[in-house]
């Protein structure tokens, strides 16, 4: 169980599992007061553009992304037959894909159904670019664009963030302290596995699906050449190449 308060919007939310939340009577809880105003408890709140619900199911967030992409696609389709493919690619990369990408490392614990929904949204962009029909196969066209599939795309963003955390000396300690290099603590051989990360112990499902645990697990599966990349651009290039292959 947890409590999240957004003072900017004067909203609060209680986060917990579907098993525990029904045991709480919101009316019996003490009022939260900020600057003399009572902060109401809400089933869903928005923080930095992300919609957070009580169960961390991320259903409102995925629905919001879907709604915005469909709205933008509807507007863009009026010019679909008048624009060259290159222009439509730029439109998707600037207006649509950022909606899919924004904050995706914050909600890594999506169900397969919700990941499939995001994948269909990415496919919708590809169909718009090439004028494909609903049931046309898009794998060939995704390869032509050199777009990685949605699951790998989310891993790309997660691992890029982790690379910056590990290699930037100015990374916030509340992030960098969560990742421990086994070789630096005598638990591995640096010559064999540079930056092989310790997987934090976890007993809850919430923490198991967190960025801290998931990022370390996926990182350790990368090949040494990718992990030992000399710069963030080289790292992203090698990572994307491995996903596309």
C-alpha positions as YAML, in Angstrom:
chain: A
units: angstrom
residues:
- id: 1
  name: UNK
  ca: [0.00, 0.00, 0.00]
- id: 2
  name: UNK
  ca: [1.14, 3.54, -0.62]
- id: 3
  name: UNK
  ca: [-0.03, 7.15, -0.70]
- id: 4
  name: UNK
  ca: [0.77, 9.57, -3.51]
- id: 5
  name: UNK
  ca: [-0.01, 13.26, -3.18]
- id: 6
  name: UNK
  ca: [0.16, 15.72, -6.08]
- id: 7
  name: UNK
  ca: [0.18, 19.17, -4.42]
- id: 8
  name: UNK
  ca: [0.18, 20.99, -7.77]
- id: 9
  name: UNK
  ca: [-3.25, 19.60, -8.65]
- id: 10
  name: UNK
  ca: [-4.42, 19.15, -5.04]
- id: 11
  name: UNK
  ca: [-5.08, 15.44, -5.49]
- id: 12
  name: UNK
  ca: [-4.15, 12.31, -3.56]
- id: 13
  name: UNK
  ca: [-4.35, 8.63, -4.41]
- id: 14
  name: UNK
  ca: [-3.98, 5.44, -2.39]
- id: 15
  name: UNK
  ca: [-2.09, 2.75, -4.32]
- id: 16
  name: UNK
  ca: [-2.38, -0.93, -3.52]
- id: 17
  name: UNK
  ca: [-3.37, -4.35, -4.76]
- id: 18
  name: UNK
  ca: [-6.90, -5.31, -5.75]
- id: 19
  name: UNK
  ca: [-6.99, -7.55, -2.67]
- id: 20
  name: UNK
  ca: [-6.10, -4.87, -0.12]
- id: 21
  name: UNK
  ca: [-7.77, -1.74, -1.50]
- id: 22
  name: UNK
  ca: [-11.38, -2.90, -0.86]
- id: 23
  name: UNK
  ca: [-10.50, -3.19, 2.83]
- id: 24
  name: UNK
  ca: [-9.97, 0.57, 3.07]
- id: 25
  name: UNK
  ca: [-12.89, 2.92, 3.65]
- id: 26
  name: UNK
  ca: [-11.89, 6.25, 2.15]
- id: 27
  name: UNK
  ca: [-14.55, 8.04, 4.21]
- id: 28
  name: UNK
  ca: [-12.88, 6.84, 7.43]
- id: 29
  name: UNK
  ca: [-9.44, 8.20, 6.54]
- id: 30
  name: UNK
  ca: [-8.23, 11.49, 8.01]
- id: 31
  name: UNK
  ca: [-8.42, 14.50, 5.70]
- id: 32
  name: UNK
  ca: [-5.27, 15.68, 3.97]
- id: 33
  name: UNK
  ca: [-5.03, 19.47, 4.27]
- id: 34
  name: UNK
  ca: [-2.67, 21.70, 2.28]
- id: 35
  name: UNK
  ca: [-2.70, 25.48, 2.69]
- id: 36
  name: UNK
  ca: [-6.05, 25.24, 4.40]
- id: 37
  name: UNK
  ca: [-7.65, 23.22, 1.58]
- id: 38
  name: UNK
  ca: [-8.71, 19.59, 1.79]
- id: 39
  name: UNK
  ca: [-7.00, 17.34, -0.76]
- id: 40
  name: UNK
  ca: [-9.49, 14.78, -2.10]
- id: 41
  name: UNK
  ca: [-8.65, 11.13, -2.70]
- id: 42
  name: UNK
  ca: [-8.97, 10.24, -6.38]
- id: 43
  name: UNK
  ca: [-9.03, 6.87, -8.20]
- id: 44
  name: UNK
  ca: [-6.71, 8.27, -10.89]
- id: 45
  name: UNK
  ca: [-4.26, 11.19, -10.79]
- id: 46
  name: UNK
  ca: [-1.98, 12.80, -13.34]
- id: 47
  name: UNK
  ca: [1.66, 13.45, -12.46]
- id: 48
  name: UNK
  ca: [4.07, 14.88, -15.04]
- id: 49
  name: UNK
  ca: [1.72, 13.79, -17.80]
- id: 50
  name: UNK
  ca: [1.34, 10.18, -16.61]
- id: 51
  name: UNK
  ca: [-2.03, 8.86, -15.48]
- id: 52
  name: UNK
  ca: [-1.61, 6.76, -12.33]
- id: 53
  name: UNK
  ca: [-4.42, 4.54, -11.09]
- id: 54
  name: UNK
  ca: [-4.90, 2.86, -7.72]
- id: 55
  name: UNK
  ca: [-3.75, -0.60, -8.84]
- id: 56
  name: UNK
  ca: [-0.88, 0.61, -11.04]
- id: 57
  name: UNK
  ca: [-2.56, -1.22, -13.91]
- id: 58
  name: UNK
  ca: [-1.74, 1.75, -16.20]
- id: 59
  name: UNK
  ca: [-5.00, 1.22, -18.06]
- id: 60
  name: UNK
  ca: [-5.90, 4.95, -17.98]
- id: 61
  name: UNK
  ca: [-2.42, 5.83, -19.27]
- id: 62
  name: UNK
  ca: [-2.59, 3.38, -22.17]
- id: 63
  name: UNK
  ca: [-6.13, 4.51, -23.01]
- id: 64
  name: UNK
  ca: [-5.01, 8.14, -23.01]
- id: 65
  name: UNK
  ca: [-2.07, 7.39, -25.32]
- id: 66
  name: UNK
  ca: [-4.40, 5.47, -27.64]
- id: 67
  name: UNK
  ca: [-6.97, 8.26, -27.69]
- id: 68
  name: UNK
  ca: [-4.39, 10.93, -28.53]
- id: 69
  name: UNK
  ca: [-2.72, 8.90, -31.28]
- id: 70
  name: UNK
  ca: [-6.05, 8.08, -32.94]
- id: 71
  name: UNK
  ca: [-7.01, 11.76, -32.76]
- id: 72
  name: UNK
  ca: [-3.76, 12.85, -34.40]
- id: 73
  name: UNK
  ca: [-3.93, 10.12, -37.03]
- id: 74
  name: UNK
  ca: [-7.46, 11.24, -37.91]
- id: 75
  name: UNK
  ca: [-6.17, 14.77, -38.53]
- id: 76
  name: UNK
  ca: [-3.15, 13.60, -40.53]
- id: 77
  name: UNK
  ca: [-5.18, 11.32, -42.79]
- id: 78
  name: UNK
  ca: [-6.68, 14.30, -44.56]
- id: 79
  name: UNK
  ca: [-3.28, 14.81, -46.22]
- id: 80
  name: UNK
  ca: [-2.26, 11.17, -46.43]
- id: 81
  name: UNK
  ca: [-2.47, 10.87, -50.21]
- id: 82
  name: UNK
  ca: [-0.81, 14.22, -50.84]
- id: 83
  name: UNK
  ca: [2.39, 13.69, -48.85]
- id: 84
  name: UNK
  ca: [5.51, 11.71, -49.77]
- id: 85
  name: UNK
  ca: [6.52, 8.80, -47.56]
- id: 86
  name: UNK
  ca: [9.51, 10.70, -46.15]
- id: 87
  name: UNK
  ca: [7.26, 13.51, -44.91]
- id: 88
  name: UNK
  ca: [4.81, 11.07, -43.33]
- id: 89
  name: UNK
  ca: [7.70, 9.37, -41.54]
- id: 90
  name: UNK
  ca: [8.76, 12.73, -40.09]
- id: 91
  name: UNK
  ca: [5.20, 13.46, -39.01]
- id: 92
  name: UNK
  ca: [4.92, 10.15, -37.19]
- id: 93
  name: UNK
  ca: [8.31, 10.57, -35.55]
- id: 94
  name: UNK
  ca: [7.50, 14.04, -34.29]
- id: 95
  name: UNK
  ca: [3.76, 13.85, -33.52]
- id: 96
  name: UNK
  ca: [2.89, 10.22, -32.81]
- id: 97
  name: UNK
  ca: [5.83, 8.16, -31.59]
- id: 98
  name: UNK
  ca: [6.65, 10.63, -28.77]
- id: 99
  name: UNK
  ca: [3.20, 9.87, -27.35]
- id: 100
  name: UNK
  ca: [4.13, 6.19, -27.23]
- id: 101
  name: UNK
  ca: [7.58, 6.86, -25.81]
- id: 102
  name: UNK
  ca: [6.88, 9.46, -23.15]
- id: 103
  name: UNK
  ca: [7.51, 8.10, -19.67]
- id: 104
  name: UNK
  ca: [7.43, 4.49, -20.87]
- id: 105
  name: UNK
  ca: [10.20, 3.48, -18.44]
- id: 106
  name: UNK
  ca: [7.86, 4.45, -15.59]
- id: 107
  name: UNK
  ca: [5.34, 1.75, -16.45]
- id: 108
  name: UNK
  ca: [7.30, -1.35, -17.37]
- id: 109
  name: UNK
  ca: [4.81, -3.72, -15.73]
- id: 110
  name: UNK
  ca: [2.18, -3.73, -18.47]
- id: 111
  name: UNK
  ca: [0.15, -6.84, -19.18]
- id: 112
  name: UNK
  ca: [0.51, -8.53, -22.55]
- id: 113
  name: UNK
  ca: [-2.90, -7.17, -23.59]
- id: 114
  name: UNK
  ca: [-1.79, -3.59, -22.95]
- id: 115
  name: UNK
  ca: [1.54, -4.13, -24.66]
- id: 116
  name: UNK
  ca: [-0.33, -5.53, -27.65]
- id: 117
  name: UNK
  ca: [-2.48, -2.40, -27.67]
- id: 118
  name: UNK
  ca: [0.63, -0.21, -27.80]
- id: 119
  name: UNK
  ca: [2.01, -2.42, -30.57]
- id: 120
  name: UNK
  ca: [-1.19, -1.91, -32.58]
- id: 121
  name: UNK
  ca: [-0.75, 1.84, -32.18]
- id: 122
  name: UNK
  ca: [2.78, 1.62, -33.57]
- id: 123
  name: UNK
  ca: [1.44, -0.51, -36.42]
- id: 124
  name: UNK
  ca: [-1.18, 2.16, -37.06]
- id: 125
  name: UNK
  ca: [1.62, 4.64, -37.68]
- id: 126
  name: UNK
  ca: [3.26, 2.26, -40.16]
- id: 127
  name: UNK
  ca: [-0.04, 1.72, -41.98]
- id: 128
  name: UNK
  ca: [-0.49, 5.49, -42.24]
- id: 129
  name: UNK
  ca: [2.99, 6.00, -43.69]
- id: 130
  name: UNK
  ca: [2.65, 3.35, -46.42]
- id: 131
  name: UNK
  ca: [-1.12, 3.51, -46.95]
- id: 132
  name: UNK
  ca: [-1.65, -0.08, -45.84]
- id: 133
  name: UNK
  ca: [-5.00, -1.67, -45.17]
- id: 134
  name: UNK
  ca: [-6.06, -3.02, -41.79]
- id: 135
  name: UNK
  ca: [-5.05, -6.64, -42.38]
- id: 136
  name: UNK
  ca: [-1.91, -6.07, -44.46]
- id: 137
  name: UNK
  ca: [1.26, -7.48, -42.91]
- id: 138
  name: UNK
  ca: [3.58, -4.75, -41.69]
- id: 139
  name: UNK
  ca: [6.79, -6.60, -40.69]
- id: 140
  name: UNK
  ca: [8.48, -5.80, -44.00]
- id: 141
  name: UNK
  ca: [7.56, -2.12, -43.72]
- id: 142
  name: UNK
  ca: [8.76, -1.89, -40.11]
- id: 143
  name: UNK
  ca: [12.11, -3.23, -41.27]
- id: 144
  name: UNK
  ca: [12.26, -0.62, -44.02]
- id: 145
  name: UNK
  ca: [11.75, 2.10, -41.41]
- id: 146
  name: UNK
  ca: [14.25, 0.42, -39.06]
- id: 147
  name: UNK
  ca: [11.76, 0.70, -36.21]
- id: 148
  name: UNK
  ca: [12.12, -1.86, -33.45]
- id: 149
  name: UNK
  ca: [9.03, -3.59, -32.13]
- id: 150
  name: UNK
  ca: [7.25, -1.96, -29.21]
- id: 151
  name: UNK
  ca: [8.62, -4.28, -26.50]
- id: 152
  name: UNK
  ca: [12.19, -3.81, -27.69]
- id: 153
  name: UNK
  ca: [11.57, -0.09, -28.11]
- id: 154
  name: UNK
  ca: [10.65, 0.16, -24.43]
- id: 155
  name: UNK
  ca: [13.73, -1.87, -23.51]
- id: 156
  name: UNK
  ca: [15.84, 0.46, -25.65]
- id: 157
  name: UNK
  ca: [14.65, 3.46, -23.64]
- id: 158
  name: UNK
  ca: [15.04, 1.63, -20.33]
- id: 159
  name: UNK
  ca: [18.60, 0.51, -21.06]
- id: 160
  name: UNK
  ca: [19.60, 3.91, -22.44]
- id: 161
  name: UNK
  ca: [18.47, 5.51, -19.20]
- id: 162
  name: UNK
  ca: [20.36, 2.88, -17.22]
- id: 163
  name: UNK
  ca: [23.53, 3.46, -19.28]
- id: 164
  name: UNK
  ca: [23.36, 7.15, -18.42]
- id: 165
  name: UNK
  ca: [22.81, 6.38, -14.74]
- id: 166
  name: UNK
  ca: [25.82, 4.04, -14.64]
- id: 167
  name: UNK
  ca: [28.25, 6.22, -16.61]
- id: 168
  name: UNK
  ca: [27.27, 9.78, -15.69]
- id: 169
  name: UNK
  ca: [29.11, 10.87, -12.51]
- id: 170
  name: UNK
  ca: [26.40, 13.47, -11.93]
- id: 171
  name: UNK
  ca: [23.54, 10.94, -11.86]
- id: 172
  name: UNK
  ca: [21.22, 11.46, -8.87]
- id: 173
  name: UNK
  ca: [22.26, 9.21, -5.99]
- id: 174
  name: UNK
  ca: [18.66, 8.06, -5.49]
- id: 175
  name: UNK
  ca: [19.04, 6.35, -8.89]
- id: 176
  name: UNK
  ca: [22.73, 5.41, -9.06]
- id: 177
  name: UNK
  ca: [22.70, 3.87, -5.57]
- id: 178
  name: UNK
  ca: [20.16, 1.30, -6.74]
- id: 179
  name: UNK
  ca: [22.55, -0.36, -9.19]
- id: 180
  name: UNK
  ca: [25.60, -2.24, -7.88]
- id: 181
  name: UNK
  ca: [28.33, -3.51, -10.17]
- id: 182
  name: UNK
  ca: [29.21, -7.05, -9.04]
- id: 183
  name: UNK
  ca: [32.78, -6.81, -10.34]
- id: 184
  name: UNK
  ca: [33.39, -3.64, -8.34]
- id: 185
  name: UNK
  ca: [32.44, -5.46, -5.13]
- id: 186
  name: UNK
  ca: [34.52, -8.59, -5.62]
- id: 187
  name: UNK
  ca: [31.50, -10.63, -6.71]
- id: 188
  name: UNK
  ca: [32.58, -11.09, -10.31]
- id: 189
  name: UNK
  ca: [35.54, -10.73, -12.66]
- id: 190
  name: UNK
  ca: [35.73, -7.36, -14.37]
- id: 191
  name: UNK
  ca: [37.68, -8.86, -17.26]
- id: 192
  name: UNK
  ca: [34.74, -11.20, -17.95]
- id: 193
  name: UNK
  ca: [31.65, -9.21, -17.05]
- id: 194
  name: UNK
  ca: [32.13, -5.49, -16.81]
- id: 195
  name: UNK
  ca: [29.14, -3.88, -15.16]
- id: 196
  name: UNK
  ca: [27.32, -7.09, -14.38]
- id: 197
  name: UNK
  ca: [24.66, -5.77, -12.04]
- id: 198
  name: UNK
  ca: [23.40, -7.19, -8.79]
- id: 199
  name: UNK
  ca: [19.72, -8.13, -8.99]
- id: 200
  name: UNK
  ca: [18.04, -6.63, -5.91]
- id: 201
  name: UNK
  ca: [16.20, -9.05, -3.67]
- id: 202
  name: UNK
  ca: [12.45, -8.75, -4.10]
- id: 203
  name: UNK
  ca: [9.48, -10.43, -2.53]
- id: 204
  name: UNK
  ca: [6.60, -8.36, -3.91]
- id: 205
  name: UNK
  ca: [5.28, -8.39, -7.46]
- id: 206
  name: UNK
  ca: [5.24, -4.57, -7.53]
- id: 207
  name: UNK
  ca: [8.97, -4.36, -6.84]
- id: 208
  name: UNK
  ca: [9.82, -7.27, -9.13]
- id: 209
  name: UNK
  ca: [8.34, -5.31, -12.04]
- id: 210
  name: UNK
  ca: [10.00, -2.04, -11.06]
- id: 211
  name: UNK
  ca: [12.63, -0.22, -13.12]
- id: 212
  name: UNK
  ca: [15.33, -1.15, -10.60]
- id: 213
  name: UNK
  ca: [14.82, -4.90, -10.98]
- id: 214
  name: UNK
  ca: [13.75, -5.10, -14.62]
- id: 215
  name: UNK
  ca: [16.53, -2.84, -15.90]
- id: 216
  name: UNK
  ca: [19.22, -4.84, -14.07]
- id: 217
  name: UNK
  ca: [17.86, -8.15, -15.40]
- id: 218
  name: UNK
  ca: [17.74, -7.02, -19.02]
- id: 219
  name: UNK
  ca: [21.12, -5.29, -18.73]
- id: 220
  name: UNK
  ca: [22.83, -8.49, -17.57]
- id: 221
  name: UNK
  ca: [21.55, -10.29, -20.68]
- id: 222
  name: UNK
  ca: [23.31, -7.86, -23.03]
- id: 223
  name: UNK
  ca: [26.50, -8.96, -24.74]
- id: 224
  name: UNK
  ca: [29.74, -7.52, -23.26]
- id: 225
  name: UNK
  ca: [30.50, -5.38, -26.33]
- id: 226
  name: UNK
  ca: [27.20, -3.54, -25.93]
- id: 227
  name: UNK
  ca: [27.57, -3.06, -22.19]
- id: 228
  name: UNK
  ca: [31.14, -1.78, -22.64]
- id: 229
  name: UNK
  ca: [30.23, 0.77, -25.32]
- id: 230
  name: UNK
  ca: [32.44, 3.87, -25.03]
- id: 231
  name: UNK
  ca: [29.57, 6.35, -25.42]
- id: 232
  name: UNK
  ca: [25.80, 6.58, -25.25]
- id: 233
  name: UNK
  ca: [25.50, 6.94, -29.03]
- id: 234
  name: UNK
  ca: [27.56, 3.81, -29.66]
- id: 235
  name: UNK
  ca: [25.56, 1.97, -27.01]
- id: 236
  name: UNK
  ca: [22.22, 2.93, -28.59]
- id: 237
  name: UNK
  ca: [23.51, 1.99, -32.05]
- id: 238
  name: UNK
  ca: [24.66, -1.46, -30.94]
- id: 239
  name: UNK
  ca: [21.50, -2.04, -28.95]
- id: 240
  name: UNK
  ca: [19.22, -1.05, -31.81]
- id: 241
  name: UNK
  ca: [21.19, -3.21, -34.22]
- id: 242
  name: UNK
  ca: [20.78, -6.23, -31.96]
- id: 243
  name: UNK
  ca: [17.03, -5.63, -31.67]
- id: 244
  name: UNK
  ca: [16.61, -5.24, -35.43]
- id: 245
  name: UNK
  ca: [18.55, -8.43, -36.10]
...
